[in-house]
Amino acid sequence: MTMPGIQTSRSAKNWACLFLVLLCTTGLSQAGSYGINPVKLTLSAQNSTQIMTVRNDGDQSAVMQVELAAWSQANGQDVYTPTRELLATPPIFTLPAGASQIIRVGLRRVPDGQRELTYRMFLQEVPPPAKPDAMGLQVALRISVPVFVIPPYPVKPVLHWQAVRLDGHTLKVGVTNTGNGHDHLSAYKIYRTGSAKPILAQQLFAYLLPGEPHYWSLTTDTMPNPGEHLRILATTEMGEVNANIVMGKP
């Protein structure tokens, strides 16, 4: 089972707890519970090494393995490619119940001079050998942590929105990050100009990497007309974003 990367709000604690529950034929049993701090890593030429702490909140010892991948996006989907541009130590370790482990992540290349580089670190739980009398499905937890490498100059996301009517009740909403740094979108609302009541609202978890569009199709009973002016209020990692757009044609 793969779990997406986790992100806490700015006011939340840095510790993020992950829970995996395994449903067996004999009943319900807990398979693993972990915490990580921080929930994302940022590297640079001046700070080429970062430390992350993994905590085992479960009641059983676990073996964890670290994998690193370059992270890009295509057609709105995350794409991962094995990489040697990062190094994590230790790459595999045993984590007793109630104990913590420090992982050091280091950069093995020069940062790009113009844009942010993006990676993912995966913490994979290595399941123990199945017992001969075990019943049910054995599931391993996989934690995904974003890693960003910033250039010598400041990076900034720039979001461009669009909305297109697909049919009488379906609206296609799109956003493209044309900046040189990532953003994280957690919610957005669409308003008619001058109205305080949104015609659409969506909560989501989406990293917006530079250069790749993202689209969502949503159903509404108050469909705006082509050419109508709309306002979008989005909640992102960089704060609230207001954008004015014109409703497009299919």
N, C-alpha and C positions, 0 to 999 in steps of 0.2 A: 504494500500500500504506500502511495506517495502522498505526502502532505505538502501543501504549498508553503512558501516562505511566510513568516509571521511578522506583523508590524504592530507595535503598540502606539497609542496616541502620545502626543508630546507630554501630556500630564500624567501618563501612566508610568508605572515602574519599568526599569529596564529589563527586569526578569520577565521572561515569557514562559509559561508552562505549557507543555504539550502532553496530551493524554491519548492513549490508545487503548480501547477496550476490545477484547476478543470474545466473541460469542461462540461458545462451545455447545455441543449437544448435551453436556451435563449441566449447563447453566451459564452464568455470566462471570467472567474472570478478568482481572486487570492484567494487561500484557506489558505495559511500560508507562512511566511518567517521568518526564524530564523537564529541566529548565535550562535556558541559555541566556547569556548576558555578555555582550549586547546582542540585539536581534539583527544587526547588520554591521558590516565592517567598511571603513573608508581608508584607503591607502593613498600615498603620494610619494614623491621623490624625497621629501623631508621626513615622512613618516612611513617607511616602507615595511614596517612590521606592526601587526596588531595582535592582541590577545583576546580570546573568547573563552569563557568558562562554561562548561557543561556540568549540570548537576543531576544526579540520579535521585528522584524523589520516590522511586518505587521501593518495593521490599525484596527485590531480587537483583543479584549482580548481572551486569550486561557487558557484552563485547561490542564496541563501536568502531566503525571504520570510516575514514574521511576520504571523500572524493572531491576533485576540483574540476570545474568546467567553465569554458568561455560561454557567455550568455548573450544571445541575440534574440530577435523576434522577427517572425515572418508570418504574414496573413493573420496577425493577431494572436499567434501562438508562440510560446517560448521555445527556443531552440538551444540545445546544450551540446557543446563539442569538447571532448577531453583536451586539457591544456597542461603545459609544463611552465606556464608563465607565473604561476603561483606555487608556493610550497607550504604544506601544513605539517606540523610536527606536534605530537606523534601521529603517524598515519593510521594507527590502529592501537586500541587500548582497552583494558578491562576497567569497568566503572562499578565498584561495589555499591550496594544499596546505601543511600544516604551520603555518598561521597561526591566530590567534585573533581574535575579534570580541566587543566588549562591547555588550550590548543593555541599554538603560535602560527600565525599565517603571515608569510613573507612574500614580497614582490620580487620576481626574478627578471624583470625587464624594465626598460626605461618607460615612464608614462608617456602617453601620446601628447604631443605639444599643443593640440587644439581641442580635443574632445575627451570626454569621460570614457573609460573602459569599464566593461561590466562583466562580472563573473558570478558563479554560484558555488558555494561550498555545501556539499551534502554530507550529513551525518547519518550513516546507515547502521541500524541495529543488526548485528549478526545473530540470528536465532540459534539457540543450542540444538544439538541433535534431538530429534523427536523420540520420545519414549515409546517403547514397543506397545504399551497399552494406552497411548494417548488417543483422545478422540477430539474431533473438530479440526478446524483449519488453523495452521500456525502462520501468524502474520508478523512481519518485521516493520518497525517504524523507520521512516526516512524523513529527515528534517532538512529543509532547504534554507540556506542563509545567503542573502545577497551580499556581494563584495563589489565595491566601487573604487576605481583608481582615478583620481582627479588630476588634470594637467596643471602646469605651473600657473595658468591664468584662470580666473573665475569661470565657472560653468553655470549655465542658466537654461532651464527648460522654457520653451515658448510653445504654447498650446493654441492650435487652430481648430475651431469647431465647425461642424456642418450638420444639417438635418435635411432629410429627403423623405417625402411621402411615398411609401411603397404601394399602399392601397387605402381604402376608406378608413381603416382602423390601425394601420401599422406605420410607425415612424422609424426610420433608420437614422441613428445618431452616430456621428463619427468625430474622432479627435486625433490630430497628428501633432507630435512633438517635433518642431523644426529647430529646436535649440541644440546645444551641445552637452546637455546634462539631463539626467533622468528626472522624472516626477512620479509621484504616487497618487492615484485618483481613488478616493474612497466614497464619493457621492457626488451627484449633480442633480439639479432641478432645472426645468425649462419653463419659462413664463412667456405669455404674450406681453408685448410692450404695454406698459402702464398697468398691468394686472399684478396683484399681490398673491394670487393663488396659482400655484404651478399646474401646468397641464400634464407634466410628467415628472416623476422623481424616481431615482434609482440609487441604491446603495450597492457598492461592489468593492472588489480588491483588485486593482490593476496597476502594475508598474508600466509607465509610459517611457520606453527607451527612445532615444533620438532617431528620427527618420522613419518610423513605422506607424502606419495608421491603425486605429482600433475602431471597431464598429459594433453597435448593439441595435437589435430590432426590438421595439417595444410597442405594446398595444395601448391605444388611448381612445376614449369616446369623444374627446374634444380636439379633433385633428385640425391643425392650422392649414391654411391654404398656401399654395405656392406663391412666393413673393412676399409673404407676410413676415414682418420683422419680429424676431424673438430675442429673448434674453436668457443666457445660461449662467447659473450660479453653481460653481463647482468647488468642492472641498478637496484640496490637494496637500501634499507634503509641504509645499511652499506657502500654504495659506489659502484663503478664499480667492477664487478667480471669477471675475465677471466678464462675459463676452456677449457681444451683440452680433447676431447672425440673421441672414435672410433665408427663409424656407425655400429649399430647392425643389426642382421638378424631378420626377422619377427618370 
